Structures are given as structure tokens and as C-alpha cells.
């Protein structure tokens, strides 16, 4: 399924937009807001809470990068994250979101693929985030 998504016209469009979004902090914050809004609208439960946590982590990465707080994110990784988030918020993609339950399947597959692909970048960000919270609390 992931190969079909990555080669779909929908993901190619999202990737094209991602490069333009990645260089514009206000667009990144706007995208982050759209993603959070969609997560709230869908209201994940049970096994999908891990997916929701993964998407929230990606949103935090984008926000931290665009605010200038976190700069250790390679450009290619940022563009990949932004492309996946654009795809996620798009209601029309490989499996349209208006189809109950099954409509989110492609989004889940794509996010899980991204999490595996960017494992090291995500680990570094998580470590940085944990250290930032420790510094700010202490």
C-alpha cells in the first residue's frame, strides 16, 4: 500500500507543496493547526491513539523547527514531514477521508512509514524535547 501512496498523484502534489511550505514559518504553523483540527475531528480511540501520538509528535517537530527553537532537523526530513502532514489534512487522497473507517487507512500507513523512515531524526528530536522540558521545569 505504501508504494501506491508514495507514487500517487495525491502524494506527489503534497510533496510539491511541501517545499514551499517548509520555507515559510506562518504556513507551517497554519498546517500544524489544520492537522490538530483534523485529529480532534476524527477523535481516535483504542489502537489508533498511537497513530494520534505519532502525528502530534510530527506537529511538535514542525512547530519547534519553524519557531527556531529546534534547528537540528535536516531539510529533507522537514520536507518529508510536511508532505505527509499535507497529505493527512487533504480530504481527497488515495483513499478519500469521507469513507467511514477505511478513509483514514492510507493516512495511517503513510505516517507509520514516515516514523520508521525518520527514526533517527525523531529520536534526536524526542531527546531534545525531553531536555527542553527538564530545563524549563527546573
C-alpha positions in Angstrom: 0.0 0.0 0.0 2.8 2.5 0.9 4.3 2.2 -2.6 0.9 3.1 -4.1 0.6 6.1 -1.8 4.1 7.4 -2.5 3.6 7.1 -6.2 0.1 8.5 -6.2 -0.7 11.9 -7.8 -2.1 13.0 -4.4 1.3 12.4 -2.6 3.2 14.0 -5.4 1.1 17.1 -5.1 1.6 17.2 -1.4 5.4 16.8 -1.9 5.4 19.7 -4.4 3.6 21.9 -1.9 5.9 20.8 1.0 9.0 22.5 -0.3 7.1 25.8 -0.5 5.6 25.3 3.0 8.9 24.3 4.6 10.4 27.7 4.0 7.5 29.7 5.4 7.0 29.6 9.1 3.5 31.0 9.0 2.4 28.4 6.6 3.9 25.7 8.8 2.0 26.9 11.8 -1.2 27.1 9.8 -0.6 23.5 8.6 0.1 22.4 12.2 -3.3 23.9 13.2 -5.1 22.1 10.4 -3.6 18.8 11.4 -4.6 19.3 15.1 -8.1 20.2 14.0 -8.4 17.1 11.9 -7.1 14.9 14.8 -9.8 16.4 17.1 -12.5 16.0 14.4 -11.6 12.3 13.9 -11.3 11.5 17.6 -9.1 8.5 17.7 -9.7 5.7 20.2 -8.0 2.5 21.2 -5.2 1.3 18.9 -5.3 4.5 16.9 -4.2 6.5 19.9 -0.6 5.6 19.0 -1.2 7.0 15.5 -2.5 10.2 17.0 0.6 10.4 19.3 2.8 10.0 16.2 1.0 12.8 14.3 1.2 15.0 17.4 5.0 14.4 17.6 5.4 15.4 13.9 3.4 18.6 14.6 5.6 19.4 17.5 8.7 18.9 15.4 7.4 21.2 12.7 6.4 23.9 15.2 9.7 23.7 17.0 11.6 24.0 13.8 9.5 26.8 12.4 9.8 28.8 15.7 13.5 28.5 15.5 13.7 26.6 18.8 14.9 23.4 17.1 17.3 23.6 14.2 18.7 20.0 14.1 16.2 18.8 11.6 17.6 18.1 8.1 15.8 19.9 5.3 14.9 16.6 3.5 13.3 15.3 6.7 11.3 18.5 7.2 10.0 18.4 3.7 9.0 14.7 4.1 7.2 15.5 7.3 5.4 18.5 5.8 4.4 16.4 2.7 2.9 13.7 4.9 1.0 16.3 7.0 -0.3 18.0 3.9 -1.5 14.6 2.6 -3.0 13.9 6.0 -5.2 17.1 6.0 -6.3 16.6 2.4 -9.7 15.1 2.3 -9.2 13.8 -1.2 -6.3 11.3 -1.4 -5.7 7.7 -2.4 -8.5 6.6 -0.1 -10.8 9.6 0.4 -11.4 10.5 4.0 -15.2 10.7 3.7 -15.3 6.9 3.5 -16.0 5.8 7.1 -13.2 4.0 8.9 -11.3 2.9 5.7 -10.8 6.5 4.6 -8.0 7.1 7.2 -6.1 3.8 6.3 -3.8 5.4 3.8 -3.0 8.3 6.2 -2.1 5.8 9.0 0.1 3.8 6.6 1.9 6.9 5.4 2.5 8.3 9.0 3.8 4.9 10.2 6.1 4.7 7.2 7.4 8.2 7.9 8.0 7.4 11.6 10.1 4.3 10.6 11.9 6.2 7.9 12.9 9.2 10.1 13.6 7.1 13.2 16.9 8.8 14.0 15.7 12.3 13.4 12.6 11.6 15.6 14.8 10.1 18.3 17.0 13.2 18.3 14.0 15.5 18.5 12.4 13.5 21.3 15.6 13.7 23.3 15.9 17.4 22.7 12.2 17.9 23.6 12.7 15.9 26.9 15.8 18.0 27.8 14.0 21.3 27.0 11.1 20.3 29.3 13.6 19.4 32.1 15.4 22.8 31.6 12.2 24.8 31.6 10.7 23.0 34.6 14.0 23.1 36.7 
